[in-house]
C-alpha cells in the first residue's frame, strides 16, 4: 500500500476561501472592477508611512519584545481608555502580527480539542475555521433580517450558550452583513457568559466604522470589563487606519493571560518589525482625523451604493449599522458562487460570494464600498446591464 504525505484531517477539512476562489482567477485583469476584498482603495496616510521610514532609516531592524514595544502598548492603552471611557492598562495589551494572528492566538490560549465554540454568523471564514484547526467544534447562530434590518436572535444565542460552551465569537460590526450589536445585547450576553464561565472572543476590527455619527465606536464588551471576566478583544490597524498590508493588530486580555500569551507569541511569530510598531504608534496617537475622514467617506459611499442597488429590480438590501460592506441578494439567484464567477466573466464586476461566509450567506453577495464614488457608479452600471 502506498502512503501519501498529507496534513492531518482537521486541516484537510478546513474550508478554503471562496472569495479567493473568485478573485484569484481575475487578479491582474484591468477590465475587472474589484470589490471583493475588505480594504480601502486609498494608501496608508502619509504620516504613518513616514514614521515607518524614519524607523528604518535609523536602523531599528532588531528583535523586539514578544508582547510589543512598551511605547506601542501604552499608546494603544491610552487610545482605548479614551475611546471607551474605562481604563485599559498596557499590561493587558499585546501587539501582534495582524488581527487574524490575534484571533489564532486567542483561540490557542483557551480552546482545546473537543471544546465547543459558538459563533454568530454569517462570518469571515477565518474566524470560524480557527477553532477547528485546534480540534474544537463550532456551532453557528445565524443573524436574521427583521423589519428590513440585520438583527441578532438574542434568545437563540443565549440558548446556544450552554454551560458546556467554551467560547462564543462575536464580530460587531459584522463582516459581511454590517450588523452591529446593541448595548442591551452586550449586557445580556456578558451576564450569561459570566454565569456559565464562557469566554467571549470579541472581534472589534470594525468597531470605529459605525454609520451613526453620534457614536465614537460600536457597543463594546471591553467597556464593561471587570477583573475576572473572560473577555478577549481582538483588533487591527487594517481597517480604521487603512493599514491592511502592514499586518499588525492587538489583543486585550485579562491580566492573568499576559505572561502565557507572551509564550504563545514567541512560538508563533516571536515579535513584530519595529518600523511597523512605530507606524502603528503614529496611527493611534495622531490618527483620529483620518478615522473621522474614513467614517464619513464610508457612510456616504454606503448610502450611494444602497440607494443604487435598491433601484434595481429584485435586489434586497437590509439595513446595517457599520463596517464597509453591503450584503445584498438578488431574488432568484441562490448559487452566488456561480453568480459571482459569472459577474466577473460577463460583467467585469468582482464581488464576494455570500457562501464564503457560511451556509447562511448562500444567496447573498458582499460588495465592499471603501472606494471612490465613480467606481461604485461604474460597478452599478455593469450590474444593471448584467441583470437586464
C-alpha positions as CSV (number, residue, x, y, z in Angstrom):
1,X,0.0,0.0,0.0
2,X,1.3,3.5,-0.9
3,X,1.2,6.0,1.9
4,X,0.8,9.7,0.8
5,X,2.1,12.6,2.8
6,X,-0.9,14.6,4.0
7,X,-1.9,17.2,6.5
8,X,-3.9,15.9,9.5
9,X,-7.7,15.5,9.0
10,X,-8.7,18.6,10.9
11,X,-6.6,20.7,8.5
12,X,-7.8,18.9,5.3
13,X,-11.4,19.5,6.3
14,X,-11.0,23.3,6.5
15,X,-12.9,25.4,4.1
16,X,-10.8,27.2,1.5
17,X,-11.7,30.8,0.8
18,X,-14.4,31.2,-1.8
19,X,-13.5,34.8,-2.1
20,X,-10.1,33.8,-3.2
21,X,-11.7,31.3,-5.5
22,X,-13.4,34.1,-7.4
23,X,-10.6,36.7,-7.0
24,X,-7.5,34.6,-7.8
25,X,-8.8,33.8,-11.3
26,X,-9.3,37.5,-12.2
27,X,-6.5,39.3,-10.3
28,X,-4.4,41.5,-12.6
29,X,-7.2,41.8,-15.2
30,X,-7.6,45.5,-15.9
31,X,-11.2,45.0,-17.2
32,X,-12.5,43.8,-13.8
33,X,-13.6,46.3,-11.1
34,X,-12.6,44.6,-7.8
35,X,-14.9,45.0,-4.8
36,X,-14.3,41.5,-3.3
37,X,-11.7,42.3,-0.6
38,X,-12.3,44.3,2.6
39,X,-9.9,47.2,2.2
40,X,-9.9,50.8,1.2
41,X,-8.5,51.7,-2.2
42,X,-6.6,54.5,-0.5
43,X,-3.0,54.1,0.6
44,X,-2.0,54.3,4.3
45,X,-1.9,58.0,5.4
46,X,1.5,59.7,4.8
47,X,2.3,60.5,8.4
48,X,2.0,56.8,9.3
49,X,4.3,55.8,6.4
50,X,6.8,58.4,7.4
51,X,7.0,57.0,10.9
52,X,8.0,53.6,9.5
53,X,10.5,55.2,7.1
54,X,12.2,57.1,9.9
55,X,12.5,54.0,11.9
56,X,14.0,52.1,9.0
57,X,16.4,55.0,8.4
58,X,17.6,54.9,12.0
59,X,18.3,51.1,11.8
60,X,15.5,49.8,14.0
61,X,15.6,46.3,12.5
62,X,16.3,44.1,15.5
63,X,14.2,41.7,17.6
64,X,11.7,43.4,20.0
65,X,9.6,42.1,22.9
66,X,7.1,39.3,22.3
67,X,4.2,41.5,23.5
68,X,5.3,44.5,21.5
69,X,7.3,47.6,22.4
70,X,6.2,49.3,25.6
71,X,5.6,52.6,23.8
72,X,3.1,50.9,21.4
73,X,1.3,49.0,24.1
74,X,1.0,52.2,26.1
75,X,-0.3,54.2,23.1
76,X,-2.9,51.5,22.4
77,X,-3.9,51.6,26.1
78,X,-4.3,55.4,26.1
79,X,-6.3,55.2,22.8
80,X,-8.7,52.5,24.2
81,X,-9.1,54.3,27.6
82,X,-10.1,57.5,25.8
83,X,-12.3,55.6,23.3
84,X,-14.3,53.6,25.9
85,X,-14.1,55.7,28.9
86,X,-12.7,53.0,31.1
87,X,-9.1,52.3,32.0
88,X,-7.3,49.8,29.7
89,X,-3.9,49.1,31.2
90,X,-1.0,48.5,28.8
91,X,-0.2,45.3,30.8
92,X,-3.3,43.7,29.3
93,X,-2.3,44.6,25.7
94,X,-0.2,42.6,23.3
95,X,0.7,43.9,19.8
96,X,0.5,41.0,17.3
97,X,1.2,40.4,13.7
98,X,-2.3,41.1,12.3
99,X,-5.8,40.8,13.5
100,X,-6.1,37.3,12.2
101,X,-3.0,36.3,14.1
102,X,-4.7,37.7,17.2
103,X,-7.7,35.5,16.6
104,X,-5.5,32.4,16.3
105,X,-3.5,33.4,19.4
106,X,-6.7,33.9,21.4
107,X,-8.0,30.5,20.4
108,X,-4.7,28.9,21.2
109,X,-4.8,30.4,24.7
110,X,-8.2,29.0,25.6
111,X,-9.5,26.4,23.2
112,X,-8.7,22.7,23.5
113,X,-9.5,19.6,21.3
114,X,-13.1,18.6,21.8
115,X,-14.2,22.1,23.1
116,X,-17.5,23.6,21.9
117,X,-17.4,27.1,20.3
118,X,-20.4,29.1,19.3
119,X,-20.2,31.8,16.6
120,X,-22.7,34.5,15.4
121,X,-22.8,34.1,11.7
122,X,-22.5,34.7,8.7
123,X,-18.9,35.4,9.5
124,X,-15.5,35.9,7.9
125,X,-14.4,32.3,7.4
126,X,-11.0,32.6,9.1
127,X,-12.7,33.2,12.4
128,X,-14.9,30.0,12.4
129,X,-12.2,27.8,10.9
130,X,-9.5,28.7,13.5
131,X,-11.1,26.7,16.4
132,X,-11.4,23.7,14.1
133,X,-7.7,23.7,13.5
134,X,-7.3,23.2,17.2
135,X,-9.8,20.3,17.2
136,X,-12.8,22.2,18.6
137,X,-16.4,22.1,17.1
138,X,-18.1,25.3,16.0
139,X,-21.9,25.8,16.3
140,X,-23.5,28.7,14.4
141,X,-26.2,31.1,15.4
142,X,-27.4,32.9,12.3
143,X,-28.3,36.6,12.2
144,X,-31.7,37.3,10.8
145,X,-33.4,40.0,8.8
146,X,-36.1,41.6,10.9
147,X,-38.1,44.7,9.8
148,X,-35.6,45.2,6.9
149,X,-32.6,45.2,9.2
150,X,-29.9,42.7,10.2
151,X,-30.7,41.5,13.7
152,X,-29.4,39.1,16.4
153,X,-31.7,36.4,17.7
154,X,-30.6,37.0,21.2
155,X,-32.8,34.3,22.8
156,X,-31.4,31.8,20.3
157,X,-27.9,32.8,21.1
158,X,-28.3,32.6,24.8
159,X,-30.0,29.2,24.4
160,X,-27.0,28.0,22.4
161,X,-24.6,29.2,25.1
162,X,-25.0,26.1,27.3
163,X,-22.7,25.5,30.3
164,X,-20.5,23.2,28.2
165,X,-19.6,26.0,25.8
166,X,-16.0,27.1,26.0
167,X,-16.2,30.3,23.9
168,X,-18.5,32.5,21.9
169,X,-17.3,34.5,19.0
170,X,-18.9,37.9,18.2
171,X,-17.9,40.2,15.4
172,X,-19.5,43.6,15.5
173,X,-19.8,45.5,13.3
174,X,-20.1,42.3,11.4
175,X,-18.3,41.1,8.3
176,X,-20.1,40.6,5.9
177,X,-23.5,41.9,7.0
178,X,-22.6,45.1,8.8
179,X,-24.9,44.1,11.7
180,X,-23.9,46.0,14.9
181,X,-24.7,44.7,18.4
182,X,-26.9,46.8,20.7
183,X,-25.9,47.9,24.2
184,X,-28.6,45.8,25.8
185,X,-27.4,42.7,23.9
186,X,-23.9,43.2,25.1
187,X,-25.2,43.3,28.7
188,X,-27.3,40.2,28.3
189,X,-24.6,38.2,26.7
190,X,-21.9,39.2,29.2
191,X,-24.2,38.4,32.1
192,X,-25.0,35.0,30.7
193,X,-21.3,34.2,30.0
194,X,-20.2,35.3,33.5
195,X,-22.8,32.9,34.9
196,X,-21.5,29.9,33.0
197,X,-17.8,30.8,32.7
198,X,-17.9,31.2,28.9
199,X,-15.1,33.0,27.1
200,X,-16.1,35.9,24.9
201,X,-13.9,36.5,21.8
202,X,-14.9,39.9,20.6
203,X,-13.6,40.7,17.1
204,X,-13.6,44.5,17.2
205,X,-11.8,45.2,14.0
206,X,-14.6,47.4,12.6
207,X,-15.6,49.0,15.9
208,X,-14.8,52.5,14.7
209,X,-16.6,52.1,11.4
210,X,-20.1,52.8,12.5
211,X,-22.6,54.8,10.5
212,X,-24.2,56.6,13.5
213,X,-22.3,60.0,13.7
214,X,-23.3,60.3,17.4
215,X,-21.2,57.2,18.3
216,X,-17.4,57.1,18.6
217,X,-17.5,53.3,18.3
218,X,-19.7,50.3,18.4
219,X,-21.1,48.9,21.7
220,X,-18.2,47.1,23.4
221,X,-17.6,44.2,25.8
222,X,-14.3,45.8,26.6
223,X,-16.0,48.8,28.0
224,X,-17.7,46.6,30.6
225,X,-14.6,44.5,31.6
226,X,-14.2,43.7,35.2
227,X,-11.3,41.7,36.8
228,X,-12.1,38.1,36.4
229,X,-14.1,38.5,33.2
230,X,-13.3,36.1,30.4
231,X,-13.2,38.7,27.6
232,X,-10.6,38.8,24.8
233,X,-10.8,41.7,22.4
234,X,-9.0,41.4,19.1
235,X,-8.4,44.5,16.9
236,X,-6.4,45.5,13.9
237,X,-4.9,48.6,12.3
238,X,-6.0,47.3,8.9
239,X,-9.4,48.9,8.5
240,X,-9.8,52.2,10.5
241,X,-6.2,53.3,9.6
242,X,-6.0,51.8,6.1
243,X,-3.1,49.6,7.0
244,X,-4.1,46.2,5.5
245,X,-0.7,45.3,4.1
246,X,1.2,46.2,7.3
247,X,-0.1,43.1,9.2
248,X,-0.4,44.5,12.7
249,X,-3.1,44.2,15.3
250,X,-3.5,43.9,19.1
251,X,-5.2,41.8,21.8
252,X,-6.6,42.9,25.1
253,X,-6.9,40.0,27.6
254,X,-7.4,39.5,31.3
255,X,-4.3,40.3,33.3
256,X,-3.9,36.6,34.1
257,X,-3.3,35.7,30.5
258,X,-0.5,38.1,29.7
259,X,2.5,36.0,30.7
260,X,1.2,32.9,28.9
261,X,0.3,35.0,25.8
262,X,3.9,36.1,25.5
263,X,4.9,32.4,25.3
264,X,2.4,31.7,22.6
265,X,3.5,34.7,20.6
266,X,7.1,33.5,20.9
267,X,6.2,30.2,19.3
268,X,4.2,31.8,16.5
269,X,5.9,34.9,15.3
270,X,8.2,36.0,18.2
271,X,7.8,39.7,17.5
272,X,6.9,42.4,15.1
273,X,9.3,44.5,13.0
274,X,9.9,47.8,14.9
275,X,9.2,50.2,11.9
276,X,5.7,48.7,11.8
277,X,5.3,49.3,15.5
278,X,6.4,52.9,15.0
279,X,3.8,53.3,12.3
280,X,1.1,51.8,14.5
281,X,2.0,54.1,17.3
282,X,1.7,57.1,15.0
283,X,-1.7,55.8,13.9
284,X,-3.3,55.5,17.3
285,X,-1.7,58.7,18.6
286,X,-2.4,61.1,15.7
287,X,-4.9,59.3,13.5
288,X,-8.3,60.5,14.7
289,X,-8.7,62.9,11.8
290,X,-8.0,60.1,9.4
291,X,-10.5,57.8,11.1
292,X,-13.2,60.5,11.0
293,X,-12.5,61.1,7.3
294,X,-12.8,57.4,6.6
295,X,-16.0,57.1,8.5
296,X,-17.6,60.0,6.7
297,X,-16.5,58.5,3.4
298,X,-17.9,55.1,4.2
299,X,-21.2,56.5,5.3
300,X,-21.5,58.4,2.0
301,X,-20.5,55.6,-0.2
302,X,-22.8,53.1,1.6
303,X,-25.7,55.5,1.1
304,X,-24.9,55.8,-2.5
305,X,-24.5,52.1,-3.1
306,X,-27.6,51.1,-1.1
307,X,-29.8,53.6,-3.0
308,X,-28.5,52.5,-6.4
309,X,-28.9,48.8,-5.5
310,X,-32.4,49.3,-4.3
311,X,-33.3,50.9,-7.6
312,X,-32.6,47.6,-9.4
313,X,-35.4,45.1,-9.8
314,X,-35.3,42.1,-7.4
315,X,-32.4,43.4,-5.3
316,X,-32.9,43.2,-1.5
317,X,-30.6,45.3,0.8
318,X,-31.2,45.1,4.6
319,X,-30.1,48.0,6.8
320,X,-26.9,47.7,8.8
321,X,-25.0,49.7,11.4
322,X,-21.4,49.6,10.4
323,X,-18.3,48.1,8.6
324,X,-17.5,48.7,5.0
325,X,-19.8,46.3,3.1
326,X,-23.2,46.0,1.6
327,X,-24.6,42.4,1.9
328,X,-27.4,42.0,-0.6
329,X,-29.3,39.4,-2.6
330,X,-30.9,39.2,-6.0
331,X,-34.2,37.4,-6.0
332,X,-34.0,34.0,-7.8
333,X,-30.2,33.8,-7.5
334,X,-29.4,31.1,-4.9
335,X,-26.0,29.9,-6.1
336,X,-24.0,33.1,-5.5
337,X,-20.6,31.4,-6.1
338,X,-21.7,30.7,-9.6
339,X,-23.2,34.2,-9.9
340,X,-20.0,35.9,-8.6
341,X,-18.0,34.0,-11.2
342,X,-20.5,35.0,-14.0
343,X,-20.3,38.6,-12.9
344,X,-16.5,38.5,-13.3
345,X,-16.6,36.9,-16.7
346,X,-19.6,38.6,-18.2
347,X,-19.7,42.0,-16.5
348,X,-16.2,42.6,-15.2
349,X,-17.6,43.0,-11.7
350,X,-15.7,41.5,-8.8
351,X,-17.9,40.8,-5.7
352,X,-17.5,38.3,-2.9
353,X,-20.0,35.3,-2.9
354,X,-22.1,35.1,0.3
355,X,-21.4,31.4,0.7
356,X,-17.8,32.3,1.6
357,X,-19.2,33.4,5.0
358,X,-21.0,30.2,5.7
359,X,-24.2,28.5,4.6
360,X,-26.3,31.4,5.9
361,X,-24.7,33.5,3.2
362,X,-25.8,31.4,0.3
363,X,-27.9,33.6,-2.0
364,X,-26.1,36.8,-0.9
365,X,-23.3,38.9,-2.3
366,X,-20.9,41.2,-0.5
367,X,-19.8,44.5,-2.0
368,X,-17.0,46.5,-0.3
369,X,-17.8,50.2,-0.7
370,X,-14.5,51.6,0.7
371,X,-13.7,53.1,-2.7
372,X,-14.3,56.2,-4.8
373,X,-17.9,57.1,-5.8
374,X,-17.2,56.9,-9.5
375,X,-16.0,53.3,-9.2
376,X,-19.3,52.5,-7.4
377,X,-21.3,54.2,-10.2
378,X,-19.5,52.2,-12.8
379,X,-20.0,49.0,-10.8
380,X,-23.7,49.6,-10.6
381,X,-23.8,50.3,-14.3
382,X,-22.2,47.0,-15.0
383,X,-24.6,45.1,-12.6
384,X,-27.6,46.8,-14.2
385,X,-26.5,45.8,-17.6
386,X,-25.9,42.3,-16.5
387,X,-29.3,42.0,-14.9
388,X,-31.1,43.4,-17.9
